[in-house]
Amino acid sequence: MIDLRSDTVTRPTPPMRQAMMEAPVGDDVFAEDPSINALENYGAALFGMEAALYCPSGTMTNQIALKVHTQPGQEIIAHELSHILNYEGGGAAFHSGCQGRTVSGPQGQMKADPVAAAIQNPEDIHAAPSRLVVAENTTNKGGGACYEMADLAAIQDVCQAHGLAFHLDGARLWNALIAKNQDPIAYGHLFDSISLCLSKGLGAPVGSLLLGSKGFIREARRVRKRFGGGMRQAGMLAAAAQYALENHRERLREDHEKAQQLRQALETCNWVARVEPVETNIVIFYLKADKEAAAFSAHLREAQILHTQMGQGKLRFVTHLDVSKADIDQVCQVLQKL
Ligand SMILES: *Cc1c(COP(=O)(O)O)cnc(C)c1O
């Protein structure tokens, strides 16, 4: 099978497994796992932030951030397509007692003006006080699009002017850093907290990092325990992530090239009406009105190719570590013969 459903399907490579085998471990709830401590220090330093916390998933790092930044009854501002409001099981309401206020914009991205317009008047007793703005980079449902730094800086200005916290859902920030040739330190200056997935394009089996100030991470550690995310000798997992950070960031370029190759093949495919712009490793496309998504899936499945249906007519391919150039060539041939 050529699995283009998601970049989460990767399996640890042999050298990554070796690093896991050799990892020194301890009890991380006592902050005594050397591999986790090393990963947290490495991640925080990379972004010039004070501290970091290793967690089981990106949903947990996002939800911990919401919990630490907010009080029940407050409002979170995010894009209408955001992962944090669409794909985390209603966690904002469930864990934090907060409601979301959505902002629109092309490709899952927000601009400063609509964010400013979404902020509630703090004097209005009818309104849920705005507390936090969440940006997603790259955007997932927005097709892997990357923000311009200037747009993020403008949103940061709005947050600061209104005393709101600014969180980055950077599940695929690694892809943006490579695609836009950006400096992680600049992100450390923009955001109060950053969530980073290690188990997507980087190819680690498990885990995400939450970055922030020392005080923020101290509180996040308490919330992680409360959420049941305190792990013990998880250094073997952290060692895989450390290996990925040191060895798999640059190669994301190859995933982006493969995505461009898929985009080109889709643009000439008889079944496809439109392909969204491709900046990183996600390719979102739509079928022509007379073509059935189920029939398209069946044709691909017959050719041993898997993709995702995202609703609203969106179909998705995602490139990653475990699809080779030869696999992509084969997918392109199949698409062109359809
Ligand atoms: C994958 C993802 C997450 C977190 O996902 P987990 O599967 O919980 O690790 C968060 N935000 C975005 C944008 C994502 O794509």
The ligand as an ORCA input file, in Angstrom:
! r2SCAN-3c Opt
* xyz 0 1
  C      -2.332     16.482     14.199
  C      -2.654     17.829     14.670
  C      -2.770     18.124     16.033
  C      -2.603     17.106     17.152
  O      -2.809     15.831     16.831
  P      -2.494     14.528     17.708
  O      -2.936     13.484     16.774
  O      -3.303     14.639     18.938
  O      -1.023     14.483     17.998
  C      -3.026     19.421     16.384
  N      -3.164     20.381     15.460
  C      -3.043     20.140     14.143
  C      -3.159     21.258     13.185
  C      -2.798     18.856     13.702
  O      -2.686     18.629     12.387
*
